[in-house]
Amino acid sequence: MSRETRPTSRDDLELRQVGDEFLVYDPAADELVVLTAGAAAVLALADASRTPADIARALAAASGLDTEPVPGAVVADVEQALAALASGGLLAAGASVVD
């Protein structure tokens, strides 16, 4: 996924926290997917208004880490999570591109 895209979670997904687990119901596939807390946070922030770097910045801020510059490990983790979410079909097709 390009650093210039603005990923978007699919509108039809249902994300719920049950105890320590994060569950996503995918009605198109009639599947329940278990996510880590980090992947669930990335999915929740993938709303077409943020680039992967913006998502990393938001997660770093929520964790009390430096946000300028965002630690490279946080950006790498977000990009890895977005790739996994995309391959699992949880992101909408055709993410918008930053001008």
N, C-alpha and C positions, 0 to 999 in steps of 0.2 A: 504494500500500500504506500502510495506516495505521501511524502510529508506535507504536500499541498492539498490533499483531499480533506474533505470534511465528512467523516463517516457518520452513518445514521443507523440506529437500530431499527429493525422492522417494527412497524406500527402494531402489528397483530400479536406480538409477543406479550406474555404475562410474566413479569419478574416478581418473585416473592422470596422473602427470607423466612426460613423455617428453622428455628434454633440457630445453629452456626452455619447452616447450609443456605446457599442461594440457588433457587430453582427457577428455571425458565420453561414455560410451557410454549411449545411451538405448535399452534393449531394446524398449520399447513402440513406438517409431517406427523401430527398427532403424537409428539414425543415430549418427554420431560427431560431437560438437560440440567445437570448439576454443575454450577460454576464455583470457582474460588471467589473469595471476597474481592480480590483485586480485579478479576475478570468481570464480576458483576458491577463494580464501580466504573470500569471502563465502558461497559455496555450502557449503563445509566447516563454517562456523560457523552455518549455518541449520539448527539441530537442534531447534527448538521450545522451547528453553529461553531464547532470547535475543530481545529486541526489536531492531529496526534500530539503535537507539541503543546497545544492548549490544554488537552486532556492531561498530559503529563504534569503541566504546571499546576492544574487544579488539584491533582492527587498529591503532588509534592507539598502544596500549601496546606492541604488537609492533614498531612502527616507531620507538619512542622519542619519540613526541609526547605532549603534555599530554593527560591523560584527564579532567580536571575543570576546566573543561568540555571536552568533546570538540570539536575544531575543526569549525566548521560545514561546511567543505569535505569533511571525512571523512564526516560524516553524509550530506551530499548525494551523495557518490560511492557510499556503501552503498545509499542509497535508489534511485539510478539503476541500480546493479547488480542489486538485488532485482527491480526492475521488468522489466529485461531478462531475468533468469532466469525470472521468472513468465511473461512473454510467450513465452519459448522452451519453456515446459512443463516446466521442470526443478524447480519447486517443487510440493510437494503441495497439492492443493486444500483449502480450508477451514482456513487457519492459525488457531491458537487466539488468543483475545483476552485481554489482560491484564485482570484484575479490578480 
